[in-house]
Amino acid sequence: MLLIRSIIRPEKKDAVLAELSKAGFHAATVVDVVGRGKQKGIKVGSMVYDEIPKALILMVVEDKDRDRVVDVIMRTAKTGEKGAFGDGKIFISPVEEAYTISSGTKGL
């Protein structure tokens, strides 16, 4: 199992979730977050905004589904044909175990 964490533009959140659902990946946790990447924030006039709104999508998937999920997120979260700074980042980590609280069942 893998934990896929995607940090994306908030205006792309609904489209990404819809495309993931179309692809059969319905389970996700979404958190509104703020942060900055390599661009070190945004400068507007003399003001610098270094806490930029983003959406964090958390998903646990089977190893075999990794490439499909990443492809959907990459394709849908990208701004324009070439993409742009601030489109986001995807992080993938192994998950050792998962349990369903209501039933106590181990696994997804």
MDAnalysis code that builds the backbone (N, CA, C; Angstrom):
import MDAnalysis as mda
import numpy as np

u = mda.Universe.empty(324, n_residues=108, atom_resindex=np.repeat(np.arange(108), 3), trajectory=True)
u.add_TopologyAttr("name", ["N", "CA", "C"] * 108)
u.add_TopologyAttr("resid", np.arange(1, 109))
u.add_TopologyAttr("resname", ["MET", "LEU", "LEU", "ILE", "ARG", "SER", "ILE", "ILE", "ARG", "PRO", "GLU", "LYS", "LYS", "ASP", "ALA", "VAL", "LEU", "ALA", "GLU", "LEU", "SER", "LYS", "ALA", "GLY", "PHE", "HIS", "ALA", "ALA", "THR", "VAL", "VAL", "ASP", "VAL", "VAL", "GLY", "ARG", "GLY", "LYS", "GLN", "LYS", "GLY", "ILE", "LYS", "VAL", "GLY", "SER", "MET", "VAL", "TYR", "ASP", "GLU", "ILE", "PRO", "LYS", "ALA", "LEU", "ILE", "LEU", "MET", "VAL", "VAL", "GLU", "ASP", "LYS", "ASP", "ARG", "ASP", "ARG", "VAL", "VAL", "ASP", "VAL", "ILE", "MET", "ARG", "THR", "ALA", "LYS", "THR", "GLY", "GLU", "LYS", "GLY", "ALA", "PHE", "GLY", "ASP", "GLY", "LYS", "ILE", "PHE", "ILE", "SER", "PRO", "VAL", "GLU", "GLU", "ALA", "TYR", "THR", "ILE", "SER", "SER", "GLY", "THR", "LYS", "GLY", "LEU"])
u.atoms.positions = np.array([
    [0.843, -1.181, 0.000],
    [0.000, 0.000, 0.000],
    [0.886, 1.240, 0.000],
    [0.338, 2.291, -0.602],
    [1.078, 3.545, -0.700],
    [0.201, 4.715, -0.265],
    [0.821, 5.693, 0.384],
    [0.159, 6.946, 0.705],
    [0.586, 7.955, -0.352],
    [-0.385, 8.491, -1.079],
    [-0.105, 9.503, -2.084],
    [-0.630, 10.829, -1.549],
    [0.302, 11.772, -1.377],
    [-0.040, 13.127, -0.917],
    [0.166, 14.076, -2.080],
    [-0.891, 14.765, -2.456],
    [-0.818, 15.707, -3.567],
    [-1.134, 17.100, -3.053],
    [-0.232, 18.024, -3.306],
    [-0.461, 19.425, -2.967],
    [-0.710, 20.128, -4.292],
    [-1.925, 20.671, -4.446],
    [-2.320, 21.240, -5.728],
    [-2.979, 22.605, -5.535],
    [-3.194, 23.297, -6.636],
    [-3.919, 24.565, -6.597],
    [-5.360, 24.298, -6.151],
    [-5.904, 25.140, -5.264],
    [-7.254, 24.895, -4.768],
    [-8.316, 24.904, -5.866],
    [-8.109, 25.669, -6.917],
    [-9.103, 25.711, -7.995],
    [-9.102, 24.439, -8.843],
    [-8.105, 23.582, -8.667],
    [-8.028, 22.309, -9.388],
    [-8.577, 21.142, -8.567],
    [-8.855, 21.371, -7.292],
    [-9.261, 20.303, -6.372],
    [-10.475, 19.516, -6.875],
    [-11.558, 20.196, -7.223],
    [-12.775, 19.502, -7.646],
    [-12.558, 18.688, -8.915],
    [-11.816, 19.243, -9.862],
    [-11.545, 18.523, -11.110],
    [-10.700, 17.280, -10.855],
    [-9.687, 17.400, -10.005],
    [-8.829, 16.251, -9.693],
    [-9.646, 15.164, -8.995],
    [-10.447, 15.540, -8.010],
    [-11.263, 14.550, -7.302],
    [-12.267, 13.874, -8.232],
    [-12.860, 14.641, -9.145],
    [-13.814, 14.069, -10.103],
    [-13.129, 13.071, -11.033],
    [-11.947, 13.419, -11.518],
    [-11.215, 12.514, -12.418],
    [-10.744, 11.259, -11.687],
    [-10.304, 11.416, -10.442],
    [-9.919, 10.241, -9.653],
    [-11.115, 9.322, -9.454],
    [-12.264, 9.898, -9.162],
    [-13.478, 9.106, -8.966],
    [-13.870, 8.385, -10.250],
    [-13.774, 9.077, -11.395],
    [-14.065, 8.450, -12.695],
    [-13.154, 7.261, -12.949],
    [-11.916, 7.369, -12.464],
    [-10.922, 6.298, -12.653],
    [-11.085, 5.181, -11.624],
    [-12.065, 5.332, -10.715],
    [-12.331, 4.280, -9.735],
    [-11.702, 4.498, -8.374],
    [-11.124, 5.658, -8.152],
    [-10.481, 5.970, -6.879],
    [-11.326, 6.995, -6.140],
    [-12.254, 6.510, -5.320],
    [-13.224, 7.372, -4.663],
    [-12.755, 7.869, -3.297],
    [-11.928, 7.095, -2.618],
    [-11.531, 7.419, -1.241],
    [-10.397, 8.442, -1.226],
    [-10.645, 9.564, -0.573],
    [-9.632, 10.610, -0.461],
    [-9.962, 11.479, 0.742],
    [-8.936, 12.031, 1.334],
    [-9.086, 13.035, 2.381],
    [-8.537, 14.325, 1.812],
    [-9.289, 15.416, 1.976],
    [-8.890, 16.708, 1.416],
    [-8.774, 17.712, 2.552],
    [-7.659, 18.433, 2.565],
    [-7.404, 19.439, 3.591],
    [-6.978, 20.732, 2.896],
    [-7.570, 21.846, 3.294],
    [-7.106, 23.143, 2.797],
    [-5.871, 23.528, 3.604],
    [-4.793, 23.852, 2.899],
    [-3.524, 24.182, 3.545],
    [-2.961, 25.466, 2.944],
    [-1.931, 26.010, 3.562],
    [-1.182, 27.120, 2.988],
    [0.296, 26.762, 3.021],
    [1.040, 27.321, 2.099],
    [2.474, 27.053, 2.059],
    [3.095, 27.738, 0.870],
    [4.327, 27.365, 0.613],
    [5.030, 27.910, -0.544],
    [6.014, 26.868, -1.045],
    [6.353, 26.993, -2.303],
    [7.316, 26.092, -2.915],
    [8.581, 26.837, -3.271],
    [9.207, 26.397, -4.333],
    [10.468, 26.989, -4.764],
    [10.341, 28.461, -5.148],
    [9.132, 28.871, -5.511],
    [8.970, 30.264, -5.940],
    [9.021, 31.238, -4.770],
    [9.058, 30.743, -3.545],
    [9.190, 31.560, -2.333],
    [8.048, 32.546, -2.151],
    [6.876, 32.202, -2.613],
    [5.722, 33.079, -2.457],
    [5.467, 33.905, -3.700],
    [4.557, 34.852, -3.546],
    [4.164, 35.714, -4.660],
    [4.358, 37.160, -4.237],
    [4.952, 37.967, -5.133],
    [5.123, 39.388, -4.852],
    [4.136, 40.176, -5.707],
    [3.313, 40.966, -5.025],
    [2.351, 41.835, -5.700],
    [2.646, 43.249, -5.235],
    [3.221, 44.046, -6.118],
    [3.662, 45.378, -5.722],
    [4.767, 45.249, -4.686],
    [4.585, 45.902, -3.554],
    [5.593, 45.812, -2.488],
    [5.270, 44.708, -1.482],
    [4.118, 44.048, -1.653],
    [3.697, 42.994, -0.719],
    [4.196, 41.626, -1.189],
    [4.673, 40.825, -0.243],
    [5.079, 39.458, -0.536],
    [4.161, 38.521, 0.241],
    [3.525, 37.620, -0.474],
    [2.638, 36.638, 0.140],
    [3.360, 35.295, 0.114],
    [3.794, 34.844, 1.293],
    [4.538, 33.583, 1.325],
    [3.710, 32.423, 1.859],
    [2.456, 32.672, 2.157],
    [1.541, 31.598, 2.534],
    [0.442, 31.544, 1.480],
    [0.640, 30.680, 0.506],
    [-0.251, 30.583, -0.641],
    [-1.242, 29.445, -0.400],
    [-2.539, 29.670, -0.617],
    [-3.536, 28.606, -0.424],
    [-3.302, 27.441, -1.388],
    [-3.415, 26.248, -0.860],
    [-3.301, 25.015, -1.641],
    [-4.310, 24.012, -1.106],
    [-4.498, 22.923, -1.827],
    [-5.314, 21.802, -1.356],
    [-4.400, 20.591, -1.228],
    [-4.552, 19.857, -0.144],
    [-3.790, 18.631, 0.086],
    [-4.751, 17.463, -0.039],
    [-4.474, 16.572, -0.985],
    [-5.286, 15.376, -1.174],
    [-4.467, 14.181, -0.706],
    [-5.030, 13.434, 0.238],
    [-4.379, 12.240, 0.782],
    [-5.150, 11.005, 0.328],
    [-4.420, 10.029, -0.197],
    [-5.037, 8.780, -0.651],
    [-4.131, 7.612, -0.307],
    [-4.724, 6.507, 0.104],
    [-3.973, 5.268, 0.269],
    [-4.469, 4.321, -0.817],
    [-3.521, 3.814, -1.614],
    [-3.873, 2.943, -2.740],
    [-2.967, 1.717, -2.742],
    [-3.395, 0.722, -3.473],
    [-2.561, -0.462, -3.665],
    [-1.361, -0.087, -4.553],
    [-0.249, -0.771, -4.362],
    [0.964, -0.489, -5.134],
    [0.690, -0.502, -6.641],
    [-0.132, -1.445, -7.084],
    [-0.402, -1.608, -8.517],
    [-1.123, -0.401, -9.123],
    [-1.772, 0.419, -8.290],
    [-2.540, 1.568, -8.773],
    [-1.749, 2.877, -8.785],
    [-0.526, 2.824, -8.336],
    [0.323, 4.024, -8.211],
    [0.371, 4.856, -9.487],
    [0.769, 4.249, -10.596],
    [0.966, 4.993, -11.838],
    [-0.336, 5.582, -12.354],
    [-1.447, 4.848, -12.228],
    [-2.743, 5.362, -12.696],
    [-3.162, 6.596, -11.905],
    [-3.016, 6.534, -10.569],
    [-3.397, 7.660, -9.724],
    [-2.506, 8.868, -10.007],
    [-1.211, 8.649, -10.074],
    [-0.281, 9.750, -10.354],
    [-0.591, 10.375, -11.714],
    [-0.878, 9.563, -12.714],
    [-1.198, 10.076, -14.044],
    [-2.438, 10.968, -14.007],
    [-3.489, 10.530, -13.321],
    [-4.721, 11.330, -13.229],
    [-4.434, 12.666, -12.561],
    [-3.708, 12.638, -11.463],
    [-3.414, 13.876, -10.729],
    [-2.551, 14.809, -11.583],
    [-1.492, 14.289, -12.176],
    [-0.588, 15.108, -12.983],
    [-1.330, 15.761, -14.149],
    [-2.122, 14.965, -14.837],
    [-2.841, 15.449, -16.015],
    [-3.893, 16.497, -15.652],
    [-4.581, 16.288, -14.538],
    [-5.707, 17.150, -14.185],
    [-5.277, 18.392, -13.405],
    [-4.228, 18.292, -12.610],
    [-3.809, 19.419, -11.773],
    [-2.937, 20.424, -12.521],
    [-2.412, 20.020, -13.665],
    [-1.517, 20.901, -14.428],
    [-2.282, 22.089, -15.002],
    [-1.683, 23.267, -14.932],
    [-2.263, 24.487, -15.486],
    [-1.770, 24.659, -16.917],
    [-2.673, 24.655, -17.859],
    [-2.288, 24.824, -19.255],
    [-1.557, 23.604, -19.787],
    [-1.086, 23.711, -21.005],
    [-0.419, 22.587, -21.658],
    [0.959, 22.279, -21.069],
    [1.698, 23.330, -20.711],
    [3.054, 23.154, -20.206],
    [3.151, 23.167, -18.691],
    [2.083, 23.578, -18.007],
    [2.138, 23.701, -16.555],
    [2.771, 25.021, -16.156],
    [2.756, 25.296, -14.851],
    [3.293, 26.551, -14.343],
    [3.803, 26.350, -12.925],
    [4.684, 27.253, -12.478],
    [5.121, 27.224, -11.084],
    [3.893, 27.280, -10.198],
    [3.912, 26.512, -9.145],
    [2.797, 26.521, -8.210],
    [1.713, 25.506, -8.517],
    [1.883, 24.695, -9.580],
    [0.873, 23.684, -9.888],
    [0.823, 22.592, -8.826],
    [1.923, 22.376, -8.127],
    [1.879, 21.433, -7.018],
    [2.981, 20.397, -7.036],
    [2.813, 19.434, -6.143],
    [3.806, 18.384, -5.921],
    [3.065, 17.126, -5.489],
    [3.634, 15.964, -5.810],
    [3.086, 14.676, -5.380],
    [4.176, 13.952, -4.611],
    [3.817, 13.447, -3.430],
    [4.747, 12.678, -2.599],
    [4.151, 11.296, -2.375],
    [4.982, 10.265, -2.493],
    [4.513, 8.889, -2.319],
    [5.352, 8.214, -1.245],
    [4.658, 7.595, -0.276],
    [5.322, 6.911, 0.838],
    [4.677, 5.552, 1.048],
    [5.458, 4.579, 1.521],
    [4.870, 3.278, 1.831],
    [3.978, 3.351, 3.073],
    [2.947, 2.521, 3.084],
    [2.062, 2.376, 4.240],
    [2.229, 0.937, 4.736],
    [2.635, 0.783, 5.980],
    [2.868, -0.557, 6.521],
    [1.572, -1.306, 6.804],
    [0.612, -0.636, 7.415],
    [-0.650, -1.282, 7.755],
    [-1.774, -0.265, 7.716],
    [-2.989, -0.768, 7.504],
    [-4.190, 0.072, 7.572],
    [-5.299, -0.763, 8.203],
    [-6.128, -0.114, 9.018],
    [-7.231, -0.790, 9.692],
    [-8.504, 0.030, 9.539],
    [-9.619, -0.649, 9.341],
    [-10.914, 0.003, 9.362],
    [-11.399, -0.006, 10.803],
    [-11.649, 1.154, 11.359],
    [-11.987, 1.277, 12.779],
    [-13.279, 0.559, 13.119],
    [-14.318, 0.725, 12.312],
    [-15.621, 0.144, 12.653],
    [-15.613, -1.379, 12.708],
    [-14.873, -2.016, 11.800],
    [-14.873, -3.481, 11.750],
    [-13.594, -4.111, 12.310],
    [-12.550, -3.306, 12.424],
    [-11.271, -3.847, 12.860],
    [-10.530, -4.583, 11.756],
    [-11.047, -4.507, 10.534],
    [-10.459, -5.217, 9.398],
    [-9.124, -4.573, 9.025],
    [-8.145, -5.451, 8.744],
    [-6.832, -4.983, 8.322],
    [-6.800, -4.886, 6.789],
    [-6.161, -3.832, 6.266],
    [-6.035, -3.633, 4.811],
    [-6.996, -2.586, 4.321],
    [-6.948, -2.339, 3.016],
    [-7.842, -1.343, 2.426],
    [-9.225, -1.924, 2.337],
])
